[in-house]
Amino acid sequence: MAVSHGYPAASGGRGQMRAADADRDRAVSFLSTAYTEGRLTKDEYDARLEAALSARTYADLDHVVTDLPGTRLGPVPRRAPAPTNALAIASLACGLTQFMFGLTTIPAIVLGHMARHQIKRTGEQGAGMALAGLLLGWAGFALGVLAILVLTVVVVAHGAPVHARAVFPGPPPPPAAPAP
């Protein structure tokens, strides 16, 4: 039973298109599978292998594998790349802008965690951007906490002494007696 390959073998159409190395490699793979399954003898395998490696067109490759089940040697259809997760992009943007505006630290962290969860579930792209947004968000958070601690230590260590009179004003003290 012959398998249709989706291109005319003898006409001037797609069967006369030149085959690429990847097409020849797929044909060799089919031949190897057929040989290991016992569909081809050693002599048939050697002859077809030589023909597949020297094939110039799809029609030449079709002739080598047409009687084998499951063979289709046309160009491999390309899948569109997975889209990039929008939350990952937003997390990275918030992580980068936090050093200018300071208000985007928490959104960078939250969006990064949400993006990583969605990427694991959907298989979208952007795991690196989500991780970078998370790292930048946590770094900004740590720097903010550190700045608050340093400022607190500086104020406490170098602050003006607090006088009871300044805090609780009362009547002025009596004047000192003159010395005799």
N, C-alpha and C positions, 0 to 999 in steps of 0.2 A: 504494500500500500504506500503510495507516494504522499509525502507531506507537502502541502502548499507553503511556499516561503514568502508569498506576498509580492513577488516580482517575476516578470516574465523571463524565462530562461533563454529563449531563442530570439525574441524580438529585439529591436534596437532600444528598448526601454531600460529599465533599471537593472536587468540581468547583465547588461553590457557595461555597467558602471564598474570602475576599478575598485577592488577590495582593499581594505586597509590591513595593517598587521594585526589589529585587534580582531578583525573578522577571521583571518586565518587562524589566530589563536583559539577562537571559539570553535572553529571547525575541528582543530586538533583535539580540543577538549571533548567534543562529541565523539570523535573517533576513539579516543582513549576510553571513554565510558563504555562505548559499544564493545570494544575489545575486552575490557574487564568483565562485562556482562555475558561474554561468550557469543555475541552477535557477529563477530568477525573472526576469521582465522588469522594467524600470524602473518601469512603472506598477503591477505587482503588488507590487513591493517598497515603493513609496510608500504604497499602500493598506494593506498589512499592517503597515507601520511605524506608521502613524497608529492603526490598530486596536490594536496591541500597547501603544503608549504610553497609550492611553485605556482599556485593559482593567481591569476591576475584580475579576474572579474568575479562578480557574484555568481554568474552562470557557471564558472569553473568550480566554485565552491559548492554550488547546488548539485552539480554532477557527482561530487565526492560524498555528500551526506544525504542525498534525497531519499534513499531507501531506509534511513534510520529513524526510529520513532522520536518525536519531540524535538526535531531540529528546526530551527528558524534562524537563519544567519543574516537577516537584514540588520540595518543599523539599530543600535540599542536606543530605545526611547529615553530621552532625558527627562528627569523629574525636576520640577521647579524647586529651588532651594526653600527650605522652611523659612517662614517670615521671622523677623526679629521681634522679640517680645517688647511691647511698648513700655511696660513697667520697668524693664531693665534699662531702657534708654532714659526714662525719667529719673531712675535712681542714680545713674551716672551723672546726669545733668545736675541734679540736686547736690550730689557729692562734690562736683567741681565748683559750683557757685556758692557753696557754703562759706568759703573763705573770703568771698567778697561781701555777701549779704548777711551771713550768720544765722539766718532763719530756716535754712533748708537742711540742717543736720538731721533732725528727727525724720522728716520725709525721706531723706536718702536711705536711712536705715530701714524704715517701714516698707518703702517701695522695693528695696533690694530683697528683703525676705519674701515679699509677695511674689516678685518676679521669679525668684529661684523655685518657689513652690509651683508656679504655673509652668515653668520651663520643664520641670521634672514630669509634670502631668501631660503636657501637650507635645513635647519634643521640639519646641520652637528654638530658635537661635537666641543668643544674647546672654548666656551663662557668665561669660567673662565680664560683660558690662555690669550685670547685676552684682557680681562679686566685687568689682572695683567700686561701685557705688556704696556697697556695704562697708568696705574697708575705709573709704574716704569718710563716710558718715561716722563710723566709730572713732576714727582718728580725730575728726573735728570735735566729737563729743568729749573725747579724752583731753584734748587741748583746752576745751572750754572749762572742764572741771579743774584742770591743772591751773589755768589762769585765775580762776576764782580762789583756789587755795593759796596761791602765791600772793594775790592781792590782799586776802585776809591776813596772812602772816605779816606782810609789810605794814598794814594799817595797825595791827596790834603791837608790833615791835617798835614802830617809830611814831606812834600816835602821841599827842600831847597829853600830859598827865591830867587826870580829872581831879579838880579840887572840890571839896565838899561845899565851899562857899559858892562856887560857880553853879553847882547843881541845886543847892538848897539855900537861896539867899535869905538871910535873916537880918536882925539889927546889926549895925556896924559895931565892932569891938570898941571898948572904952579907950580913950586916949591914954597914952603912957604918961606917968607922972614925971615932972621935970626933976632932974638930979640936983641936990643942994650944993 
